[in-house]
Amino acid sequence: MEDQLERRIRKPVDLLRCTLSCTEIVLLALAGLAASATTAAVEADIVGASRRIPASLLQVARSLALVALFILPVALAVQLLVRRQPRRLAESVATGVLAAAVTTVVNDLLNQEPARRLYDAIIMSRPGTSPGTSHIPALDAALAGLVAYATMVGLVGRPAWRNSLWVAVGAYSVVHVAVLHTPMLTLLITVIAGRAIGLAVRYVAGSTSQRPGARDIAVALTATDVPVTAIRRVRHEGNGVAGSRHYAATTADGDVDVVVFDRDQQAAGVFYRVYRSVRLLAQVTRNAPLSTDRVVERRALLCYAAEDAGAPTPRLRALVRVGPEAAVLAYEHHDGTTLAKRNPGCSDEELTSIWDAVGRLHARKVTHRGLTADRILFTDDGRTMLLDPGDGDVAASDLQIRLDVAQLVAELALYVGPDRSARVAFEQVGADELVAVVPLLQPVALARSTRRALRRRRDVLPALRKLLLAAVPGAEVAPVRLERIRLRTLLTLVASVAAVYLLAGELARESLASVLGEANLDWAVAALALSATTYVGATVSLSGFVAERLSFFRTLLAQVAGSFVTLVTPAAVGGAALNIRYLQRRKIPAAVAAASVGVAQVVAFILHILLIVIFAAIAGTSAQEKIQPPRWAWFVLAGLVVAALAVFAVPAARRVLRARVSPMLGQLLPQLLEVAQHPVKLARGIGGALLLSLSYILCLAACVAAFGGSVPLAGIAVVYLTGSAIGSILPTPGGLGGVEAALTAGLTAAGVPGAVAVSAVLLFRLVTFWLPVPFGWAALNYLEREQAL
């Protein structure tokens, strides 16, 4: 026997429970902030009910609770010493002291001015009480230390001790609420915080291993007619199950590969699986169970289903439990080389045998869902085997089968090239089926190792898609959405909520109705007219950078429709996507449409930078007082400079930047050269971009004048150009929040009074962002009815 058992192991379930406890603390704190009146009323009801309890009984309960809270940790310590576990006792005591110290520090921090509102919410400060006047500690350090101590000791499997602890904590809480008027929210957060600290320390320090060793595994296998004569632990290479152990065993009738699933690892990889389950549709993600029993049962089922389908996979010889802590799967061992270690790749005959094995699975509606190079084995006797089919599906749907095909095509393309992978796939699967697979060739639908390899070789997947589509000319490829929610959408949602929160605070100080009532009507109408002019500029600019002739009216409507799209997308994304779609509906190829819109954006960016330089120079030479940007602007600028220098200093970052920029330049430069051969078109495009920027500048100047402000036009231009640049960077719809903050700060730095700056910016955003929205919705619906979008 050769074994390497770890003395201490980290249990993923501890990390999961710690995360859940931290989430509960955040939710309770938010509940205290958002519904302070409700929580205060609940606590008042509890206190009122406790007053009906006789005072003598409360005094007795208080004494008993204190005694119990003292006796319980002592009794647990004695038990640990009797079991000869002094290290565990020392760790538990240290954890309790740490929890008490942490809660004491948190109490001090909550008493500081920035956190006073949170402190008042936790202690359920009554309405009318002056903020920060109470001296009640937000958290109970002694109670947190006790809970952390008990958590570190570990009461799982000892219900008597666990019940005694919670009875004592419950009595302690009732007494404190009734006699000392301790807020209920304080006690709840304290208990959960103590548990979170205990779980965090237990995960970091590790727990004593209770895993069965090689001898126990060999004895259990021998009892199932798999007589083991030798066993040694091996390091598993490839995409194995998270947290599993692997052994190579020798029996009287051949070698077996042993996989051990330990109960202490039953939550391994849970965060990644939850992330994938939330992000992807149910049929796309592999919804692996958390329980060890369910994991081994599922893998055994898939192994038997693959064997019944006639697919060449290692036979499952035994499934056995080893005590209460582990389950063991034993498979036949086959000598050979995996595709991942094959150098060079494989022949066409071997590729055909891979597809034949997968085809047998699919014929019985069974999928593998892990067709990576380390799970494709070429045996020494010339066979091809599919290893570890336990991640697959039985009674698989057509989508799941196509996802399996997409994974195999992409994986083989990495090892034998897109040409050979596509050619053999057409021979084995057929053109009609592969056309339906093309939309599924998305990185998010592929295995984790495949995605990593494709990030290093970004040319493989586009080349593979192109080859598969070229083999079926004129075939319709309908897009398939595999994600419930995109990461960019989630970031946009979070940023939008933050922006709305900031704007709500701003509007609470400045009533929109009063702002409009104070504005000069003539200047407000002028600002509205200049806002409408921006759409004319955008129309002229787009028409100039497209070689084909476009209808001015419909192109104008497309730009107006963009005002509705930017309500739910970042400023630099929604309009561009809408324009590309509009050009495609005008029978312009997708690549040309994307290149045309890209050229328009690049030219607009260059003009934007030139205008900033020109107007900054004019403002610097003509202004009597220099514009003083706010201090945070310098920090933001410094951060951007540092980030840019870091990207150019790190070779890996430069390669990523080059990989992203090179294909874009390859599309934009030919289109730019084509437009440059038509001077009238080029002048129209540049003129439209200039009209767009100047209209916005004049619109902001009119909004400032509407409230009696007076700033040189060059200063207004610098403020607008800088603010719009910040808005295009932020992932919020239309730069919401960032544009308002940047424009307000810029106007204030230019000498406009704060109240006037806020009012001018609100009017500017009203006429340029909010008022066009209903017209954009109408334009979007009209273009869709006319099939122009």
N, C-alpha and C positions, 0 to 999 in steps of 0.2 A: 504494500500500500504506500502510495505517495500522496500526501494531502497537505494543503496549506490553508488551514482554517484561520480566519481572522478572529482575534480575541475580542475586539470591539467593532461593532458595525453601526452604521447610521441608518435609521429606519425612515424611509420616505414618508410613512404615515405621520411621523412626528412633525415633519416640515409641513405637510398638508394641514394638520390640525392647528399648528401655529399660525399658518396663513389665515385659516378660517377664524381663529380667535382674534387676530388683528383686524380682519374685516368686520367682525362683530363690534369691536371697539369703535371703529370708524363710524359704523351705522348708528350706534348708540349716541356718539357725540353729535352726529348730524341730526339725529332725532331731537336731541336736546337743544340744538341751535334753531332748527326749523319749527319745532312745536313746543317751545318752552312753556307756553300757557297750558297745553295738554298734559305735559309731564308733571308740571307743578300741581295740577289738579289731581292727577293720579296719586302723587305722593301725599297730598292733603287728605285724600280718601283713606289711604293706608294709615296715616297718623291718626285720623279720626276713629278708625276701627280699633286701632291699638289702645286708645284711651278707654275703651270699654273693658279692657283686661284689668283685673284688680292690681293695685300698685304693689301689694305684697308678693303676688305671683311674678310680676315683672322683676322685682328685686332678686327673688330666688332664681329666676331664669337667667338673669344677668350673671349671677355668681356661678351657676352651673355652666353657662356658655364659656366664661373665662377659664374655669377649671378644665373643661373639656378641650379647649383650644391649647391649653398648656400640656395636658396629659397626653393627648393624641401624638404630637411629635415626639415626646419622650418615649412613649410606648413603641412607636415605629423605630426609633433609634435603638432601643433595646433589642427588638426583633432582628434588626440588621446585624447587631453585634453578635447575637446568638448564632446567626447564620454565617458568621465570619465574613462579613462584607463591610469592613471598615472603610474601604475606598468609596463605596457607594454612599455610605453615611456622610463622609467628608464632603463629597460632591453635592449631596442634597442640602447639607447645612450651608455650604458656600453659595448654592443657588438661592436659598431662602434669604441670605444676607444680601446678595446681589439684587434680588427683587425689591427688598425693602429700601435699599439705597437708590435704586432707579426710581421708585415711586416718590421718594423724598425729593430727588432732583426734579422730577416732573412737577411736583407740587410747587417748588420754587419757581420754575419756569412759567407755570400757569398764573402765578401771581404778578408776573411782569405785564406791562401795559399792552404789548401786542396781542397777548393771549387772554386778556381779561374777559372778553365776550365768551370765549369757550369755557373759561372757569365759571362764570356766572351761569352758563347753561348746564354744566355738570352738577353744580350744587343746587340747581333748581331755584335760582334767585327769584323771589316773588316780584310781580309787577309793582313798580313804585320804589323798589329798593335801589339805593344808589349803587352803580356798578363798582365792584371792587371793595365794598365796605365790609363784607363778611370775612371772617377769619376761619371758616370751616375748611379743613384740608380737602382738596378735590379727590384724593385717593388715600386709602387706609394702608399705611406701610406695613403694619403688623399682619393684617389679613392677607395682603399680597405675598408677603414672605412665607406665610404658612401654606398657601395654595401652591406656590412655586416649589416649596420643600416637598410637599406630598406628591406633586407631579413628578419631580425628579426621582423620588423613591419608587414610584410606579405602583399603582393600586389595581392594575388590570389582573383579573383572575382572583382578586381578594374582595368579594362583595361586602363582607362584614366590615372591613376597614373603610372601604369606600363609602358605605352608607353611614357609618359613624361620623366620618369627616363631614359629609354634607349636612347631616342633622345638626352637628355642632356649628357649622357655618350658618345654617338657616336660623338657629336660635340666636346666634351672635348678631345676625342682621336684624332680626325682629326687635331685639332688645335695643340696639343702637337707633333704629328708626323710631321706636316708641319712647324711649327714655332720653336719649341724647339728640333726637331729631336729626340724625344723620340722613342726608338725601339718599333715596333709593338708587338713583343713577350712579352715585358715588360707589356704593357697594357692588353694583353689577359690574361696572367698569373695572373696579379693583380686583374682583374675583377672576374675570376674564384676562386681565393684564397679568396677574400672577401665573395663571395657567400658560399664557403665551410665553412668558419669560422662562418658565420651567421647561416647556417643550423646545424652545429655541436652544437652551443650554444642553438639553439632552440630545438634540440632533447634532450640535456641533461637537460635543464631547464624545458622543457615541454611547451605545448601550452594550452590556455584556452579551456576547453571542451565545445563543441557545441552539445553534444550528447542528444538525446531525453531521457526523464526519464520514469519511470514506468507509470505515468499518461498518457503521450502521446502514449505509446505503447498500453495501455488498451483501449484508445479511438479509435485508429486505428483498433484494432482487433474487437471491438464492431461494428464498421462500416461494417465489413465483415461477419456478422451473427455469430460471436463468442463472445457473451456477457460476458465480464469479470466482475466478482464480487469481486475478490481479486487477488492480484499479489504481488509477493515478489522475490527479487533477490536471487539466489542460487549459490553456488560454484560448478562448474562442475568438476567432477573427471574423469580422463581418457584421451583418445586421442581425445580431441575436436579440433575444427578448431582454429588456432592461432588467437587471438585478438577478438573472439566472446564473447558476454555476454549471460548469461542464467537466465531465470526466470521460476518460477512455478506459474501458473495461475489457478484460479478456475472459472468455468463457470456454467451456469445453468444446463447443461447436461453433466458435467464431468470435470475432470482436463485436462490441456494441458501443454506441455513443450514448452517453448518459447525460441527461439535462435535468438539473435540480431546480425546482421552484420553491424558494423559501417564503414562509408566511411573512417574515419581517420585511420583505421587499414587495409586498402586494400592491403598494401604491406607487411603485417606481414609474417615472415618466408621466405621472398623472397630469401635471400642469401642461405639458406639451399636448397630451391627448385632449384635454379640455379645450385648449386653444384651437386645435384642429376641428374639434366637434362644433365649437361656436362659429368658426370661420367658414367651414365647408358644409355642403349639403350632406344629408345622412348617408346616402349611397356612396359618396366619394371618400369619406373618412372611414378608417377601420376602427369601429367602436369596440375596442378591446375591454373586457370586464376588469374590474379592480380586484375581485376576490381570487385568491390562488386556486381554489377549487374550480371556479368557473373557467379560469385560464387553461388549466390542464384538461378539463373536459372538452373545451372548444378545440384545443389542439389535437386531442385524440380523435374527435369527430372528423376533423378535416383530414387527418391522416388516413382514417378508414375510408372516407369518401373518395380520396385520391386513389387509394388502392383498388376500390371497387370500380373506379372509372378506367382502370388499366393504365394509369399514368405511372411512369417509372419513378417512384419515390422510395426512400428507405422504409422498410416495414417496421411498424411499431410492435416490439416484442413484449413490452411490459409497461403497465401503469400502476404504480404502487405508492402508498403513503408511507413515510418514514417518521413515525411518531406524530405528534400534533403540529410540528413546525414546518414540515416540508412534504412535497409530492415529487415523484421521480418518473420521468419518461425515458425508456430505453429503446433505441433504434438500432437496426442492423447497420454495421459499418461497411463502407465501400471505399476501397483505395482508389485514388484518382486525383485529378487536378481541376480546380474550379476555373471558370472563365476569367475571373479576376487575376489569377496567377498564370494564365496561359500567355506565353510570349514566343512567337507572335500569336495572333488571334486564332480563329478556327476556320475550318474549310466550309465550303458550301454544303457538303453533306452533313457536317455537324450542325450548321445553322438549321438545316431542314429537320434534323432530328429534334432540335429544341422546339421548333414550331409544332412538330408532330406530337411531342409530349404535352405541350400546352393545349393543343387542339383536342386531345382526349379528355382533358379536364373540362374544357368548355362544352364539349358535346354532352356532358352530364350535368351542365349548369353548375359547375364547381370552378371557382377562381382561386388563384394563388396569392395575388395581391402583394407579392414580395419578390418579383422576378428581377433580382439584381444579380450582378456577375458572380458574387460569392455564393449564390444559391443555385447556380447551374454547374453541375459536376460532370466532367468527362472521366469515366472510370477507366481503369487500366485494361479492362477486357473489351473496350470499344463502345460501351453504352453511354447514353446521356441520361442523367437523373436530375430531378428537381428536388432540391433539399428544402426542408422546413416549410411545408405548405400551411402551417397553422394560423397564418394571418388572413387566410382567404375567406370565402363565403360559400355556403351551400344554398341551393335554390337561388342562384345568382340572377339578377336582372340583366337585361341587355346592356344597360349603362355600365354595370360592374364588369361585365365581360369585355366591353370595349375599353374600359380603363385598364384592364389587364393587358390587352393588346397594345395600347398606347405605351404602357410602361416597358413592355418587352421591345417594341420597335425603338424607343428612345435609348434604352440600355444597350442594345446591340449596336446602335449607331455610334455610341461612344467607343466601342471596342473594334468594330470592323468597318466603320465609316458609314455615313448616311447613304451612299450609293448602294452598297451591298445590302445594308439592312432594308432599304426600301424595295430593292429588287426581289429579295427572297420573300419579303412580306407579301408582295403582290402575287408571287407564285403560290404561296401557301394559304393566304386568306382571301384574296380576290379584291378587285378594284372597288366594287360597290361597298364592301364592308370597311375598307380602309378610308374611303372618303368620309364615312361617318366617324372615323377615329381621329381625323385631322383636327377638328375643333377641340379634342380632348388633350392634344399635345401642349398642355400648359404646365409650367413648372410646379404649380400648386397641386396638381393631381399626381405627380410622380413621387417615387420613393425619396427618402431623405438623402441617401448617398448619391442618387442620380441627380438630384437638384444641386448638390455641392459640386459634382463633376461638371454639370452644364454651366455653372457660374464661372468655372475656369475656362470652359470652351464654349463661348457664347455663339459661335457660328454654327454649331451642330444642329440645334433645334430649328432655326429658320431654314437651313438647307434641307433638312428632312421634310419639313412642311412643303417646301417648294417642289421637291421631287415627287411627293405623294400627290400633290395637286396637278402637276404637269402630266402625270400618267393618265388622268381622266379629264381631258379638255372639256370645258363648258359645264363641268359638274357644279351643282349648287351646294355650297357648304354653309349650313346654318350655324351661327354662333351658339355655343353652349355655355351657360353660366354655371360654374361649379361652386362658387362662393356664396354664402349667405350674406356676408358683409366683407368688404375689402378693408385692408388695414388703413389705406388712405382715407376711406370714408369714415372710419372710426376716429382717426385723428382730426378730420374736419369737423365731426360732430362734437368732439371734446373741445376743440378750439372755439367752435361757434357758441357753445354753452358759456365758456369763459368770456367771450366777447359780449354776448348778450347780458351777462351779469355785470360787466364793467359799464356797458352802455346804460343799463337800467339805473345804476348808481349815478351816472352822469345826468340822466333825464330826471332823476328824483330831485336833483338840485336845480335843473333848468327845465321848466315846463315848456313843452313844444308849442302849446297854444299861445303862451305869453311871448315866446320867441317870434312866432309869425306875426303876432299883433304889433310888436315893436319894429318889425322890418319895414323899410321903405318899399312901397309897392312897385314903383317904377324899376328900381334896381332888382327886385325879386323877379319881375317879368323878364327883364334882360337876362338874368341868370338862367331862367327856364328856357329862353330862346337859344342861349349859348349851349345849354345841355343838349337841345335837339340838334344843334349843329355838329356835335361830336359824332352822331350817327351818320351824318353825311360824309364827314371825314373818313370814318371807318369804311364806308361803302366805296368811296373813291380809292382808298388805299388798297383794299382787297382786289378791286377790279384791275388796278394797275399791275399787280403781281401775278395775275392769271392770264395766260396767253389767249385763251378763248374769250369771246365776247359774252359778258354777263348782263342780264336784265337789271337795270338800275333799281327799279321798283322792288323786285324780289330780293335783290341783294341788300337793299335798305331794310326790308322787313326782316331778313335774317340777322342783321346787326341789332335791330330792335328786340328780336326774340332772344338774343344773347343776354339782354338785361334781365330776363326772367330766369334763364339758365344759371347765371352767376349768383342767383339768390340761394342756390343749393350747392354750388361748386366753388372752389378757389378761383380768384380773379383771373389767373393766367391759364386756367385749364378749360373751363366750361365754354367760353367763347370760341377758343381754337377748335375744340371738338365739334361744336355746332357748325362752324365754317367748313370744316373738312367734310362733314356729312352733307352739307348743302352743295358743295362742289361735286361730290360723288353722285348726287342725284341729278346733276347737270351732265352726266355721262363722262365726267373727267375721271381717269383712273385713280385708284386710291393712293398710289405712290406719288403721282403728280399733284393730287389735291393736298396731301400732307406736306409735300415739298413747297407748294405755293404758299400755304398758310405759314409754314416755317420761315420762308424768306421774308414774308411780311412782318413776322414777329422779330426776326433778327434786325431788319432795317429799322423797325420802330425802336428797338433797344439801342442801336447805335445812335439814332437821332436823339433819343432820350438822354444818353450820356453827353452828347455834344451840347444839347440845350442846357443841361445842368452846368457844364463848364462855362458856356457863354454867359448865361444869366448870373452865375456866381461871380464871374469877373466884372460884369456890369454893376451888380449890387455892391461889390466890394469897393469899387472906385467911386460910385456915386453917393453912397449912403454916408451920412454924417456920423452915425453910430453903427458900429459893427453888429451884425447879427450874432447873438450869443446863444448857441444851442444848449439845451439842458444837459446836465451832467450825465444822465443815463445814456444820451445819444453817443457820447464819447466811448462809454463802455461797450455799447452795441457795435460801434465801428471797430473798436479794438478786437472784440470777439470775432467779427467777420474776417479781419486781417489775419488773426492767429489761425483761424480755421482754414483760410486759403493757403497760408504758408505751410500748415501741417499737411494739407493734401499734396502740395507740390514737393514737400520734403520726404514723404514716405513713398518708397517705390511701389508698394502694393496699391496705395491710393492713386498714384499716377496711372497705374495700369488700368484700374477700374474707371478712372475718368476718361482715359483714352479709349477704352472699350465702349463707353457710352457716347462719347462725342464723335468718334470717327465715322460710325454709320450715319449719324445725323448730317455731318458735313458732306458725306458722299451723296446724300440725297439733295442737299440744299445748293451746293455749288453748281451742278448742271442747270438747275432751274434759275439760279441767279444769273448765270451766263446767258441763258436764253432770253430772260427779260432785258438784260443789258443791251441786246441787239436791237431792241425797239425803244429808242429814246423817249418817245411819247408815253409809252406804257410806264417806263421807269419814272419819268417826271410825275405822272399821275399817281403812282404808288407813293413816292416820297412826299409829294404835295398833300396827299390825303393824310399821311401820318403826321405831317406838320400841322395841318388844319385840326386834326384830332387833339394834339397836345395843346395848341394855342387856344382852342375853344375851352378846354378845361381850365387853363390858366386864367383866361378872361372871366370865366364863370365864377371861379373862386374870388377874383378881384371884385366882381359885382356883388357877391355875397358879403364881403367885408364892407364895401361901400354902403350896403343896405342897412348896416347898423352904425354908420357914422365913422367907421374905421378908415384910416388913411395910411397906406403902405405903398412904396414905389412898386411898379409892376415887376421889376426885376426880382425884388424880394419875394413877391407873391409867387413868381415862377419857380424860384428855388424851393420854396416851401411845398408847392404842389408836386413838383417833380420828385422831390425826396420822399414825400408822403406816399405817392402812388407806387414808388419803387418798393417801399416797405410793405405796402398792401399786396403787391404781386408776389412777395416772398412768403407771406403768412398763409397757412392752409385754411383760412376761414373764408366763407362765401363773400366775394367782393372785397376781401381784405377787411371784413367787419371787425371793428375794435382797434386794429392796428392803424388804419388810415385815420380814424378820428383822433386817436391819441397823437399820432405824428403831426397831423395838420394843426391841431390845437397847440401843441408844444412849439411848432415852427412859427406860427403866427404870434404867439406870446414872445418868443425870442426876437421876432422882428419888430417888437414894440407895440403890438396891439394889446389893449387891456384884456385880462383873462376872461371876463364875462363876455366881451365883444367877440373874442376868438372862439369861445365855445358856441355862441349863437350863430356866428358865421359858418362854422364847420357843420353844425346841425342843418342849417339851411342848404348848404352846398350838397351834403349827402342826401337831403330830401329830394332835391331837384335832379341829381345825377344818379342816385341809386334806388330810392324807394318809389318815387312817382312813376318812373318808366316801367315798373314791374307789371301792372295790369295791362299796359299796352304791349309789353313783351309777351305776356300770356296770350293775348289775342292774336298777335303776329305768329306765334308758334303754332297755335291751333289752325290758323288759316293756311300756313305753309304745309302743315301735315295733311290737311284736307286736299290741298292741291298737289300732294305727293312731291313737294319740293324739299321735304326733309324726311 
